Amino acid sequence: MTKCSIFALAMMAVLNCAAADNPPAKLTVYAAGSLRASLDAVAQAFEHAEGVKVDMRYGASGLLKDRILAGETPAVFASANMTHPQALATVGKASSVAPFARNALCVLANSSFTLGGKALAQRLLDSDVRVGTSTPKADPSGDYAFAMFEKIESEGVGGPGSAGVLKAKALQLTGGPNSPQPPAGRSVYAELVATGQADAFVTYCTNASLARREQPTLQILPVPENINVSALYGVALLDPADPHAKAYTRFLLGPIGQQILADYGFSAP
């Protein structure tokens, strides 16, 4: 072996040791399941810009909040509401809570679903329609759906008692601690509606759009503005906040992060 070869091997060994001693920085982010596609894209862009590996972990926001309260330690928490990040801030586990996106509600329906000449709210009240929602308290999507049911009654669209009827008939199919998981990489909403477990599912418009990409025969029905509910998403730094977490939050709130969210159907906060 030549002296050059020996020198090259020695340099490779030194570089390998240096890489082992200085692994790439890593950041763990807990985020609402409705953010999966968009925040995967944000993570990829952030890694490219900052050289920091982002470990994204998704779930129902309420369940993620409970896991953090129980002792789990992500660096950043991105929730589908403001309530859960603020709850962490109240007990001293988080700081710098800020809104970063908005969403709206749509109804994802199977191919055979029809309004039959009725308004959407009145059709959802019909006894033959199986209405799906996420699980309130555990998943903000369920809370927003139930808030929509309240507006159906308060706006006089469904008549007296209609909120109670809709809440009682709602099939809470996702977002709970025991809710079944969809096949890996698939939309749970597409799966539930396409397999007939719900005729019409009240969910975020972004979720509905992703579901229809998988199942083009599904329908997306807009929820009228007077009974729709605006979902405000919040992000929090978990204490103690490290520089990478701060940089990620700035990136999410900055022009690149906001453009990626807009590309996936979210609106600005």
C-alpha positions in Angstrom: 0.0 0.0 0.0 1.4 3.4 -0.9 1.9 6.3 1.5 -0.9 8.2 -0.3 -3.3 5.3 0.2 -2.4 5.0 3.9 -2.8 8.8 4.3 -6.2 8.7 2.6 -7.4 5.9 4.8 -6.2 7.7 7.9 -8.1 10.9 6.9 -11.3 8.9 6.3 -11.0 7.4 9.7 -10.6 10.8 11.3 -13.6 12.2 9.3 -15.8 9.2 10.3 -14.9 9.7 14.0 -15.7 13.4 13.8 -19.1 12.6 12.2 -19.8 10.1 15.0 -18.8 12.7 17.6 -20.9 15.5 16.0 -24.1 14.0 14.6 -26.5 16.3 12.7 -28.7 18.4 15.0 -32.2 16.9 15.5 -35.5 18.6 16.5 -38.6 16.7 17.6 -42.0 18.3 16.7 -45.4 17.0 17.8 -48.1 18.1 15.5 -51.8 17.7 14.7 -52.6 14.9 12.3 -54.3 17.4 9.9 -50.9 19.0 9.4 -49.1 15.8 8.3 -48.6 16.6 4.6 -48.0 20.3 5.0 -45.5 20.0 7.9 -43.7 17.2 6.3 -43.0 19.6 3.4 -42.1 22.4 5.9 -39.7 20.0 7.7 -38.0 19.1 4.4 -37.5 22.8 3.5 -36.3 23.6 7.0 -33.8 20.7 6.9 -32.5 22.0 3.6 -32.2 25.6 4.8 -30.8 25.0 8.3 -29.2 21.5 8.2 -31.3 20.4 11.2 -33.1 17.0 11.1 -36.8 17.3 12.0 -38.5 14.3 13.6 -42.2 14.8 13.0 -44.7 12.9 15.2 -48.4 13.3 14.5 -51.6 12.7 16.4 -54.7 14.2 17.8 -53.8 17.5 19.4 -55.5 16.8 22.7 -53.8 13.4 23.1 -50.4 15.0 22.2 -51.0 17.7 24.8 -51.8 15.0 27.4 -48.6 13.1 26.6 -46.5 16.3 27.0 -48.2 16.9 30.4 -47.4 13.4 31.3 -43.7 14.0 30.7 -42.9 13.6 27.0 -40.5 16.3 25.8 -40.8 17.5 22.2 -39.2 20.8 21.3 -42.2 22.2 19.4 -45.9 21.5 19.6 -48.1 22.5 16.6 -51.8 22.1 17.6 -55.0 22.4 15.6 -56.3 24.9 18.2 -54.9 27.5 20.5 -56.3 26.0 23.7 -53.9 23.1 24.0 -50.7 25.1 23.5 -52.0 27.7 26.0 -52.8 24.9 28.5 -49.1 23.9 28.4 -48.0 27.5 28.8 -50.3 27.9 31.8 -48.5 25.1 33.7 -45.1 26.4 32.7 -44.2 23.7 30.1 -44.4 26.0 27.0 -43.7 29.5 26.0 -44.1 31.7 22.9 -47.5 30.5 21.9 -48.5 31.9 18.5 -51.2 31.3 15.8 -49.7 30.1 12.5 -52.6 28.9 10.3 -56.3 28.7 9.8 -58.6 26.0 8.4 -62.3 25.6 7.7 -64.8 22.8 7.8 -66.1 20.8 4.8 -68.2 17.7 4.5 -66.6 14.7 2.9 -69.3 12.4 1.4 -69.5 9.2 -0.4 -70.3 9.1 -4.1 -74.0 8.2 -3.6 -74.7 10.9 -1.1 -77.2 13.5 -2.3 -78.8 16.5 -0.6 -82.2 15.6 -2.1 -83.1 19.3 -2.5 -82.3 20.1 1.1 -79.8 22.4 2.7 -76.7 20.6 4.0 -77.5 21.0 7.6 -81.1 19.7 7.2 -79.8 16.7 5.2 -77.3 15.9 8.0 -80.2 15.8 10.4 -82.0 13.1 8.4 -82.1 9.8 10.3 -80.8 7.8 7.3 -77.5 9.8 7.2 -74.5 8.5 9.2 -72.5 11.6 10.2 -68.9 11.1 11.1 -66.7 13.4 13.2 -63.5 13.2 15.1 -63.6 12.8 18.9 -64.3 16.1 20.8 -61.7 17.1 23.5 -59.2 14.6 22.2 -59.2 16.0 18.7 -60.0 19.7 18.0 -61.6 18.6 14.7 -64.4 17.0 16.8 -64.7 20.2 18.9 -65.1 22.3 15.7 -67.7 19.9 14.3 -69.7 20.1 17.5 -69.4 23.9 17.4 -70.8 23.8 13.9 -73.8 21.8 15.2 -74.3 24.5 17.8 -74.3 27.1 15.0 -76.8 25.1 13.0 -79.3 25.5 15.8 -78.4 29.1 16.9 -78.6 30.3 13.3 -82.1 28.8 12.9 -81.0 26.5 10.1 -81.9 23.2 11.8 -84.6 24.2 14.2 -84.8 23.9 18.0 -82.9 20.9 19.5 -81.0 20.3 16.3 -77.5 20.7 17.9 -78.4 17.9 20.4 -79.7 15.7 17.7 -76.5 16.0 15.6 -74.2 15.5 18.6 -76.1 12.4 19.6 -76.0 10.9 16.2 -72.4 11.8 15.4 -70.1 8.8 15.0 -66.9 9.8 16.7 -64.7 7.7 14.4 -61.2 9.3 14.6 -58.9 11.2 17.0 -59.8 9.2 20.2 -57.3 7.1 22.2 -58.8 3.9 20.8 -59.7 5.0 17.3 -58.5 2.6 14.6 -55.5 3.7 12.6 -55.7 3.8 8.7 -53.2 1.9 6.6 -49.8 3.5 6.6 -49.6 6.6 4.4 -53.3 6.7 3.7 -56.1 9.1 4.7 -58.2 7.9 7.6 -61.1 10.0 6.3 -60.9 8.5 2.8 -60.9 5.1 4.3 -63.8 5.6 6.6 -66.1 7.2 4.0 -65.1 5.0 1.1 -65.7 1.8 3.2 -69.1 3.0 4.2 -68.5 3.7 7.9 -69.9 7.2 7.5 -72.0 8.7 4.7 -70.8 12.3 5.4 -67.8 13.2 7.5 -67.4 16.7 9.0 -63.7 17.5 8.9 -61.2 20.1 7.8 -61.3 21.1 4.2 -57.6 20.3 3.9 -58.3 16.7 5.1 -61.2 16.4 2.7 -59.0 17.5 -0.2 -56.3 15.0 0.6 -58.9 12.3 1.0 -60.4 12.9 -2.4 -56.9 12.7 -4.0 -56.8 9.1 -2.8 -60.5 8.4 -3.6 -61.5 10.6 -6.5 -65.2 9.4 -6.4 -65.7 11.0 -2.9 -67.5 14.4 -2.8 -66.5 17.5 -1.0 -69.5 19.6 0.1 -68.8 23.2 1.2 -70.2 24.2 4.6 -72.1 27.5 4.3 -70.3 30.5 5.9 -73.1 31.2 8.5 -72.6 27.8 10.1 -68.9 27.2 9.3 -66.2 27.3 12.1 -62.8 28.8 11.6 -60.1 26.6 13.1 -57.1 28.5 14.4 -53.9 26.6 14.8 -51.3 27.4 17.4 -47.6 26.6 17.8 -45.6 26.6 21.1 -42.0 26.2 22.1 -41.6 23.7 24.9 -39.4 24.8 27.7 -36.5 25.0 27.8 -36.5 26.3 24.3 -33.4 25.6 22.3 -32.1 27.6 19.3 -33.1 25.0 16.7 -36.7 25.1 18.0 -36.7 28.9 17.8 -35.4 28.7 14.3 -38.0 26.2 13.3 -40.8 28.4 14.7 -39.5 31.4 12.9 -39.3 29.4 9.7 -42.9 28.2 10.1 -44.2 31.7 10.7 -42.0 33.1 7.9 -42.7 33.5 4.2 -41.5 30.0 3.2 -43.4 28.2 5.9 -46.5 30.2 5.3 -46.4 29.6 1.5 -46.1 25.8 2.0 -49.1 25.9 4.3 -51.0 27.9 1.7 -50.1 25.4 -0.9 -51.8 22.7 1.1 -55.0 24.7 1.6 -54.4 26.5 4.9 -55.0 30.3 5.2 -52.9 32.8 7.2 -53.7 33.3 10.9 
